[in-house]
Amino acid sequence: MKKIFTWAGVAFLLFFLFTAPIQASDVVNGILGSLRGAAEAVITFMQNLFTQ
């Protein structure tokens, strides 16, 4: 069952990529932006933790 859901997810992602590439790139940029923000927050926390 897990294998079926995995393949269905991959098929959906490929379909989305080929039918709406601009929107797909916006989604990826949004995810990467969120990850970058989270990483910057952790870096800021660590800097404040060790400098005070």
C-alpha positions as protocol buffer text, in pm:
chain_id: "A"
residue {
  index: 1
  type: MET
  ca { x: 0 y: 0 z: 0 }
}
residue {
  index: 2
  type: LYS
  ca { x: 285 y: 238 z: 88 }
}
residue {
  index: 3
  type: LYS
  ca { x: 445 y: 169 z: -250 }
}
residue {
  index: 4
  type: ILE
  ca { x: 121 y: 257 z: -430 }
}
residue {
  index: 5
  type: PHE
  ca { x: 93 y: 591 z: -248 }
}
residue {
  index: 6
  type: THR
  ca { x: 458 y: 668 z: -319 }
}
residue {
  index: 7
  type: TRP
  ca { x: 418 y: 605 z: -693 }
}
residue {
  index: 8
  type: ALA
  ca { x: 91 y: 800 z: -698 }
}
residue {
  index: 9
  type: GLY
  ca { x: 267 y: 1093 z: -530 }
}
residue {
  index: 10
  type: VAL
  ca { x: 553 y: 1084 z: -776 }
}
residue {
  index: 11
  type: ALA
  ca { x: 308 y: 1067 z: -1069 }
}
residue {
  index: 12
  type: PHE
  ca { x: 114 y: 1365 z: -929 }
}
residue {
  index: 13
  type: LEU
  ca { x: 433 y: 1569 z: -887 }
}
residue {
  index: 14
  type: LEU
  ca { x: 543 y: 1495 z: -1243 }
}
residue {
  index: 15
  type: PHE
  ca { x: 196 y: 1580 z: -1375 }
}
residue {
  index: 16
  type: PHE
  ca { x: 202 y: 1909 z: -1183 }
}
residue {
  index: 17
  type: LEU
  ca { x: 553 y: 1986 z: -1308 }
}
residue {
  index: 18
  type: PHE
  ca { x: 465 y: 1928 z: -1672 }
}
residue {
  index: 19
  type: THR
  ca { x: 123 y: 2093 z: -1674 }
}
residue {
  index: 20
  type: ALA
  ca { x: 205 y: 2399 z: -1461 }
}
residue {
  index: 21
  type: PRO
  ca { x: 582 y: 2457 z: -1454 }
}
residue {
  index: 22
  type: ILE
  ca { x: 559 y: 2821 z: -1341 }
}
residue {
  index: 23
  type: GLN
  ca { x: 339 y: 2736 z: -1046 }
}
residue {
  index: 24
  type: ALA
  ca { x: 560 y: 2438 z: -963 }
}
residue {
  index: 25
  type: SER
  ca { x: 866 y: 2665 z: -952 }
}
residue {
  index: 26
  type: ASP
  ca { x: 676 y: 2907 z: -727 }
}
residue {
  index: 27
  type: VAL
  ca { x: 598 y: 2622 z: -488 }
}
residue {
  index: 28
  type: VAL
  ca { x: 963 y: 2511 z: -481 }
}
residue {
  index: 29
  type: ASN
  ca { x: 1081 y: 2870 z: -427 }
}
residue {
  index: 30
  type: GLY
  ca { x: 833 y: 2905 z: -141 }
}
residue {
  index: 31
  type: ILE
  ca { x: 955 y: 2586 z: 23 }
}
residue {
  index: 32
  type: LEU
  ca { x: 1319 y: 2688 z: -15 }
}
residue {
  index: 33
  type: GLY
  ca { x: 1240 y: 3034 z: 123 }
}
residue {
  index: 34
  type: SER
  ca { x: 1077 y: 2878 z: 428 }
}
residue {
  index: 35
  type: LEU
  ca { x: 1376 y: 2650 z: 485 }
}
residue {
  index: 36
  type: ARG
  ca { x: 1611 y: 2946 z: 452 }
}
residue {
  index: 37
  type: GLY
  ca { x: 1409 y: 3145 z: 705 }
}
residue {
  index: 38
  type: ALA
  ca { x: 1414 y: 2855 z: 949 }
}
residue {
  index: 39
  type: ALA
  ca { x: 1791 y: 2813 z: 909 }
}
residue {
  index: 40
  type: GLU
  ca { x: 1847 y: 3185 z: 966 }
}
residue {
  index: 41
  type: ALA
  ca { x: 1633 y: 3170 z: 1280 }
}
residue {
  index: 42
  type: VAL
  ca { x: 1840 y: 2882 z: 1417 }
}
residue {
  index: 43
  type: ILE
  ca { x: 2163 y: 3066 z: 1337 }
}
residue {
  index: 44
  type: THR
  ca { x: 2037 y: 3380 z: 1510 }
}
residue {
  index: 45
  type: PHE
  ca { x: 1933 y: 3177 z: 1814 }
}
residue {
  index: 46
  type: MET
  ca { x: 2272 y: 3007 z: 1836 }
}
residue {
  index: 47
  type: GLN
  ca { x: 2457 y: 3338 z: 1798 }
}
residue {
  index: 48
  type: ASN
  ca { x: 2249 y: 3498 z: 2073 }
}
residue {
  index: 49
  type: LEU
  ca { x: 2291 y: 3194 z: 2294 }
}
residue {
  index: 50
  type: PHE
  ca { x: 2671 y: 3199 z: 2279 }
}
residue {
  index: 51
  type: THR
  ca { x: 2736 y: 3574 z: 2270 }
}
residue {
  index: 52
  type: GLN
  ca { x: 2551 y: 3664 z: 2590 }
}
